[in-house]
Amino acid sequence: MNDPVGALGGAMGAFFDNSIVQMAMYALFAYMVLLWIVAAFWAFRDMRDRSENPVLPFLASALVILFLPFFFPFGVMVYRVVRPPERLGDVYERNLAQEALLAEVEAVKTCRGCDRRVDREWIICPWCRTRLHRVCPNCERLVGLDWSLCAWCGQDFERPADATVQGPAPAPVARREPTRSGMARRSGEDARNPSRGL
C-alpha cells in the first residue's frame, strides 16, 4: 500500500524543484522586498510632510522595516493609525485662509459709536452722528480725527498750549507815592471843580 503522505510530499518536492516555480518564487520574494523598502520610504516621506520633528520620519520608516518583508502591511496599517491626521501644507493653507478672513473683517470700517458699517469716505456716521474724519483746511483731503498734521500736505492742525511761543511778560509799572505838593495841588483843583471829585 502506497503511503499518501509520502506521495504528496514527493509531488510537492517535484513541484518546487521545477525551475519555473523556483523562478516565480524568487520573483515574488524580490517583489515583496521591493514593496517593503518602498513602503518604508513612503512612511518616511509621509511623516516628513506631516511633522516638523526631524526624528519622527526615521521612526515611521523603522516601524515599517521592523515588520520584515512579509509582515510590513501590518506596519503600514499601524503607521496609518498613529500618524498625524493633517499634512503641514494643509495646516498652513488653513491658517492662511483664517488670516485672510481676519484681515478682511478688520478691513471693514465700522463706526466707533454704533458699530455699524461705514464707508471710508464718510465724515459723519449717518446713524449716530459720530464724527469719523475731518477735512484738511489746506488740501481738503480726509484725515483722521487723532492726526496732529495732514499726511499729504503737512498742515498743522493743533499745537499744544505749552508749545506756543509766548512773548516777554510786560514790565510792572512803578507806582509813585504822592508828594505833599502834589496832594495840595490836587485838593486845590478839587475845590475849583467839585464835579471832578465824584
C-alpha positions in Angstrom: 0.0 0.0 0.0 1.4 3.3 -1.0 1.9 6.0 1.6 -0.4 9.0 0.7 1.7 11.4 2.8 4.9 10.3 1.1 3.3 10.6 -2.3 2.0 14.1 -1.5 5.5 15.1 -0.2 7.1 13.8 -3.4 4.7 15.7 -5.6 5.3 18.9 -3.6 9.1 18.4 -3.8 8.9 17.8 -7.6 6.7 20.9 -7.9 9.1 23.2 -6.0 12.1 21.6 -7.8 10.7 22.8 -11.1 12.9 25.7 -12.4 9.9 27.8 -13.4 8.3 27.6 -10.0 11.6 28.5 -8.3 12.0 31.5 -10.6 8.4 32.6 -9.8 9.2 32.3 -6.0 12.4 34.3 -6.3 10.5 37.0 -8.3 7.7 37.0 -5.6 10.3 37.4 -2.9 12.1 40.2 -4.7 8.7 41.9 -5.3 7.9 41.7 -1.6 11.3 43.1 -0.6 10.9 45.9 -3.1 7.4 46.7 -1.7 8.8 46.6 1.9 11.5 49.2 1.0 9.1 51.4 -0.9 6.6 51.3 2.0 9.4 52.3 4.4 10.4 55.2 2.1 6.7 56.2 1.8 6.3 56.3 5.6 9.4 58.4 5.8 8.2 61.0 3.3 4.6 61.0 4.6 5.7 61.7 8.1 8.1 64.4 6.9 5.1 66.1 5.3 3.1 65.8 8.5 5.5 66.8 11.2 8.3 69.4 11.8 10.1 67.0 14.1 13.2 65.7 12.2 13.3 62.4 14.1 9.7 61.2 13.5 10.2 60.4 9.8 13.0 57.9 10.7 10.9 56.4 13.4 8.0 55.9 11.0 10.3 54.2 8.5 11.8 52.0 11.2 8.3 50.9 12.2 7.6 49.5 8.7 11.1 48.0 8.4 10.8 46.2 11.8 7.8 44.1 10.4 10.1 42.4 7.9 9.2 41.9 4.2 6.3 39.5 4.7 4.6 41.4 7.5 5.2 45.0 6.5 1.5 45.6 5.6 0.7 45.4 9.4 3.4 48.0 10.0 1.8 50.3 7.3 -1.6 49.8 9.0 -0.2 50.7 12.4 1.6 53.8 10.9 -1.6 55.0 9.3 -3.4 54.8 12.6 -0.8 56.7 14.6 0.3 59.3 12.0 -0.9 63.0 12.3 -4.2 63.5 10.5 -3.2 66.6 8.6 -0.2 67.5 6.4 1.7 70.6 7.2 0.8 72.2 3.9 -2.9 71.7 4.7 -2.4 73.3 8.1 -0.6 76.3 6.6 -3.3 76.7 4.0 -6.0 76.7 6.6 -4.1 79.2 8.7 -3.6 81.5 5.7 -7.3 81.3 4.9 -8.1 82.2 8.5 -5.7 85.1 8.5 -7.2 86.3 5.2 -10.7 86.2 6.7 -9.5 88.1 9.8 -7.8 90.7 7.6 -10.9 91.1 5.5 -13.0 91.6 8.7 -10.6 94.1 10.1 -10.6 96.0 6.7 -14.3 96.6 7.1 -14.6 100.0 8.8 -17.2 100.4 11.5 -18.4 103.4 13.4 -16.9 103.6 16.9 -20.2 104.9 18.2 -22.8 102.4 16.9 -20.6 99.6 15.4 -22.4 99.8 12.1 -20.6 99.5 8.8 -19.5 102.9 7.4 -17.7 104.0 4.2 -14.1 105.1 4.3 -15.1 108.4 2.6 -17.7 109.4 5.1 -17.1 112.3 7.5 -20.0 111.6 9.9 -21.9 108.4 10.7 -25.4 108.8 9.3 -27.0 106.7 12.1 -25.5 108.0 15.3 -23.8 111.2 14.0 -20.4 110.3 15.3 -17.6 112.2 13.6 -15.5 109.8 11.6 -13.0 112.0 9.8 -12.2 115.7 9.3 -11.2 117.7 6.2 -7.8 119.3 6.0 -8.3 123.0 5.6 -5.3 123.3 3.3 -5.6 120.4 0.8 -9.2 119.4 1.5 -8.4 115.7 1.9 -9.9 113.4 4.6 -7.7 113.0 7.7 -8.1 111.1 10.9 -9.5 112.8 14.0 -6.4 112.0 16.0 -3.9 113.3 13.5 -1.9 116.3 14.5 -1.0 117.2 11.0 -2.0 116.3 7.4 -0.1 113.4 6.0 -0.5 114.8 2.4 0.3 118.5 2.7 1.9 118.7 6.2 -0.6 121.3 7.6 -0.6 121.5 11.4 -4.0 121.1 12.9 -3.3 121.8 16.6 -0.5 122.8 18.7 -0.3 122.1 22.4 -0.6 125.1 24.8 2.9 124.7 26.2 4.5 124.7 22.7 3.1 128.1 21.7 5.7 130.9 21.7 5.0 133.4 24.4 6.3 136.9 24.4 8.2 138.5 27.3 6.0 139.4 30.3 5.2 143.2 30.5 7.3 145.1 32.9 5.5 146.1 36.1 4.6 149.8 36.2 6.3 151.6 39.0 3.8 153.3 41.2 4.8 156.7 42.6 3.9 157.7 46.0 2.1 161.2 46.1 4.1 164.0 47.5 2.7 166.8 49.7 2.9 169.4 47.0 1.0 167.1 44.6 -1.7 166.4 47.2 -2.1 170.1 47.9 -2.3 170.9 44.1 -4.9 168.1 43.7 -7.0 169.3 46.6 -7.0 172.9 45.1 -8.2 171.5 41.7 -11.0 169.6 43.5 -12.1 172.7 45.3 -12.3 174.7 42.0 -14.1 171.8 40.2 -16.3 170.0 42.6 -17.7 167.5 40.0 -14.2 166.1 39.4 -14.1 164.6 42.9 -17.1 162.4 42.1 
